[in-house]
Amino acid sequence: MNSPVVDQLRPDASDRATEDGRARILAWSRAGAIAVVLATRPPSRLLRNSARIALLVAGSWLIAVGVAVMLWSGLGPGPLDVFIGAIRMRTGLSLTLAVWLVMASFIATAWLLGRRPGPGTLLSPLLVGPIMEATVSLIGRVEPPDALVMALAIHVTAVFVVGLGAGALIVSGLGAGSGELLAAAASDRTGRAEPRTRMAIESSLLFVGVVLGGPIGIGTIVVALTIGPAVMVGHRRVDGLVVNCRTRFAAARETGEGPTRPASATRRSTGCRRRS
């Protein structure tokens, strides 16, 4: 319980009053309020949320670039992209609008089935569509390799780039992808295992995409066989990188806080020794 008498007996009372007054002065502006928060509270939550958003953006960028390279190689993209390509051919939509349309339909269906999307579920397609279209337009100026071995090597590399991006999205924890969300919602309703439900959905999309004239080839089989291991490797790599960064950051904070202990904390500890 605080009282004027007790505060006068405390050695740090004047220092605390000075700090509170300085905080009130700074808080008159938005920048000052932010400065107060950063000065009086460890910004671990801010850094953590910023890192999660950065992982989401980086993962979306990697997925978009990887799929764009698969489209450029001409060997055939994955089942979902075969379906998106068919939608483009039938409707005349741009790549961005086709991606948005298909992803929005997945998210809406999953939501109706009882699975609510996370912020990353909604934000990632908005990033993937324009980045993918811009990348396709950029690399389309270069002819793909004629040698099948070289084209397959590029295609497999692109699959693992997509896996790395998917791993970043998983580690960010901001929400499942639209396809994963739909598979989880369908699994809840049917009672079947989620991997089998996802395989059934992708097979159906592939079938419909082929019937509608979507781009299919040997690369589609390559994607189907390698995307699972690619996502596992990507998730392990990104998770290990995040854990390593957290460890180094924690060690740096401990090392930095040791010799630069705040003066007010030193005075408080001295005052406690005096009172004892």
N, C-alpha and C positions, 0 to 999 in steps of 0.2 A: 504494500500500500504506500503510495507516494504522499508526501507532505512537504511544505516549505522548510520545516526544520530538518527533516531527514535529508532533503536535497542539499541544504547548506552544509551538512556534515559530510556529504559525499565529495571526494576530491575531483570527480569528473563532472560535477553538476554544471559548472560554468562552461566546460567544453561541450557538453551535450546541448546546452541551450544555444551556444554559438552555432553548432552544427545544424540544429533544428531551424534557427533563424535563417541561416544560409540556404537551407533546403527550401524554405518557404519563398525566399527571394527568387531562387532559380526556377521554382515551379510556376511562376507567373507566365512563362512561355512554354510552348510545346517542346521545343528543344531542351529547355531547362528541365521540364518534367522528365523527359527521357534520360537526361544526364543524372537526375536525382535517382531514378530507378537503377541505372547502371552503377551508380556510386554506392548505393546503400543495399543492393541486393545482388547476389552473384548471378551473372547472366547465363547460367547453365541452361535454363529452359529456352531462352532466346537462341542460344547457339544450337541446341538440340533441334528445335523446330526449323531453324535455318538450314541445318544439315539435311533434315528430312525433305524439305522442299528442293534443295539442291539435288538430292538423289532422285527425286521424282522427275525433275527437269532433265537431268543427265540421262536417266533411263529412257524417258520418252524420246529424247534425241537419238539415242543409240538404236532403239527399235525402229524409228522412222528411217534412219540411214541404212540400217541392215535390210529392211524390206525394200527400200528403193534400189539397192544394189542387186537384190534378187530379181526385181522387175527388169532392171537394166541388162542383166546377164542373158535373159531370154530363155533360160532353162525351165522356168515355171516356178511361181511362188508357192507359199504354203496354202493349205485348204481355205483358210479365211480370206486370203488375198485373191484366190481364184474366184470366190464368191463376190468379193468387192469389185474385181475386174469385170465380172459378168453384169453387175449392177450398172457399172459405168457404160458398158457397151449398149445396154438396153435403154438407159435413161439419158445418156449424153451428159451426165454430171461430171464435174471436175473430180479429180482424185480426192481433194480435200472434202468436198461435199459428200462424196460417196462414203468416205471413211466416217464422217460425222453421222450420216444417215444410218449406217449399219451399226455403229457403236451405240448410238442413241436408242435404236430398236432393241439391242441386247440389254442395255441398262434399264429401259422401261419395262421390258418383259420380266427381268429379274426382280425389279421392284414390285411389280404386280404379284409375283409369286412369293413375295415376303422377304426378299433380301434387299436391304437399303444400301445404296452406293456410298462409298466414302468420298472425301474431297478429291483424292487422287484419281478415283474412278471417273470423276467428271472432268477433271482438268487434263489428264493425260491424252485423251483423244483430241482435245482442242489443240494440243501441241503437236501431236503426231501427224495429223492431216496436213497442215501447211508445211511442216519440215519435210515430210515425205515428198510432197509435190515439188518443193523447191529443189530437193536433192535429185529427183528424177529429171527435172529440167536441166540441172547443172551437168550431171554426168552423162546425160543423153547426147551431149555434143561429142562424146568420145565413143568410137565403135567398140563393142564388146569383143573379146578375143575369139578368134576362129578355132583355136585348139580346144578340144573338149576337155582335156585334162586341166588346162589353165582355167577354163570357165567353171569347172567343177570345184577347183580349189578356191576360187573367188566366192562361189556360191556357198560352200561349206563355211568359209570364214565369215560371210555375212550372217549365216545362221547363228554362229557363236557370238557375233556382235549383238544380235537380237536377244540371245540368251543372257548376255551380260546386262543388257538394258532391262530385261525382265527381272533379273536378280536385284538390280538397283531399285526397281519399283517394289519388290517384295520387302527388301530391307527397309525402305522408307516407311512402311507401315501406314500409309495414308489411304489405303483402300485397295481391294482386289481389282484386277483388270476386268474389263467388261465381259470378256469370254469366261474368265474364271468365276465371275459373279453369276453369270447365267448358268454355268454348269453346277455351281453350288446350290442355286435356287431350284434347278430341276432335280438335283439329287435329293433335296429336302422333300420335294413333292412326290417323287417316285419311290423313294426309299432305296434306290440303288447307289452303289459306290460312286463317288464323284469322278474318279478317273474313267470309269466305264461310261458315265453320263457325258463327260467331256468328249470322249472318243466318238460316241454316237452323234453328238451335235456336230463335231467337225466332219464326220463322214457324211452327214446329211448336207452340210454346207458345201462340201466338195462335190457331191452328186448334183445338187441344184446348180452350182456354179458351172460344172461341165455341161449340163443340159442347156444352160442359157448361153453357152459359148465363151466361158471364162478362159483365161490363159492357163494351160496345164502342160506339164512336160516332165522330164526326168527329174528336174529340180524339185518338183512337188513331192516326189517320193523321198528325195534326199531330206527335205524339210521334215516330213513325217517321221523319218527314222532318227533324225539327229536333234530335233528341237527339245525333246525331253532331257537328254544328257547335257545339251547346251545350257538349258535353264538351271540345271543342278550345278554345273560348273560355275556359271555366272553368279548364282546366289552364294556359293561358297567363297568365291573370290571377293565379291563386294562385302560380304559379311566379315571376312577376315580383315579386309582393308579398314572397315569401320571400327572394328575392335582394336586394331593396331593404332588408329588415330586417337581413339578414346584413351587408350593407355598412355600414349605419348602426351596427350593434352593434360591428363590428370597428373602425370609426373612433372610436366612443365609448371603447372599451377602450384603444386606442392613445393617445387624448387624455388619458384618466384615468390611465394608467400613467406618462405622461411626467413630470409634476410631482410625482407621489406615489410615487416610486421607493422601495422598501423600504430601511430603514436598514441591514439586514444585507447587502443587495446592494451598497450604497455602501461599507460597510466592507470587503467582500470585494474589490471593485475597487481600493480604496485599498491593501489589503494586497498585491495583485498588483503594483501599481506599486512598492511598497516593496521587494518581493522582487526585482523586476527592476532 
